[in-house]
Amino acid sequence: MSKKILVVGEIRDGEFRNVSFEAIAAAKQIADGGEVVGTLLGETIGDLANEMILYGADRVVTVESDKLAQYTPEGYTQALHAVVEKENPEGILLGHTSIGRDVAPKLASRLKSGLVSDVVSMENDQGETVFTRPIYSGKAFEKKVIESGLVFATLRPNNIPALERDESRSGGTESLDVEIKDLQTIIKEVVKNTASGVDLSEASVIVAGGRGMKGEENFAILNELADVLGGAVGASRGACDAEYCDYALQIGQTGKVVTPDLYIAVGLSGAIQHVAGMSNSKVIVAINKDPEAEIFQIADYGIVGDLFDVVPKLTDEFKKV
Ligand code: FAD
């Protein structure tokens, strides 16, 4: 049975988060020939709406307001609620990002709907959408079906490939007027703490440092390796607690959950709470001087050695490629 699926696009600093396009590809899988409608909320959206069409949305509904210039829970919930009332979709997909994780449960509870969060894959099974999500810190996967009502799902970045951008795709864009009122949140300043321009949760390569880095200044060698690979730098909580880097870089159970193509774990032991945030990485490389370190149990490739020797050598070799 074909369905109408609404995909909520997310823009940061004037650019799409890639998970928005991944969500369009996922929506196409479950729409079963039905319509995929993109939606974008913001102050000025301009040509960005068309990008969703080039990545596979059939059409896009935008809500523009100066009150949507920055994300606020109340502003986005009101705007999205209006789009849902207008479109009346069967399903709504958002990225499993800070915004998606905040707004999806708010609106789902307002609409008395079901929500499946942190989805890594989804499929149609005889007209029902089956969502798969990791549980027990990534040690197992559960399959979920929402049997009635509107279905909300947040999609973990880097799990479902986006469709190729296709200039020949076309579709309509329409703007919806929504009066955004009673905002209780005022954003005074946005502070960014990522070491490189690459977003950690969407990076395809992550170089993560642990307590073995021994000092804040030594993260420079990780930044250099990450730069050469076009990746981002992450960290264990051990490194954050030791004040070698900001908590924004923490990966794990109480940090960010990442699924890069390549995860290079440097001088971190592989505690279960860290592994919870990165075990679904496609290829894991561990560098540790202790051959018994737990990280080697989940690594695809292990290098036993002193990170201060190994990391600069790797960087030099990658520079040659
Ligand atoms: P360590 O365990 O001290 O490991 C350092 C490693 O560096 C060692 O394996 C050592 O052999 C290696 N090393 C040292 N020097 C060198 C060298 N020169 N060359 C090569 N290798 C070297 N942790 C997280 O990471 N993320 C979380 O989200 C998280 N959440 C938690 C939640 C709770 C409720 C609790 C209780 C803990 C949580 N932790 C989390 C902490 C976790 O249990 C570990 O304490 C932490 O991950 C350890 O960090 P680490 O691996 O950097 O340090």
Residues whose N, C-alpha, C, O or C-beta is under 5 A from the ligand:
A	BS01	FAD	G210 R211 G212 A235 S236 R237 G238 A239 I251 G252 Q253 T254 G255 G267 L268 S269 G270 A271 Q273 H274 I287 N288 K289 D290 A293 G305 D306 L307 F308
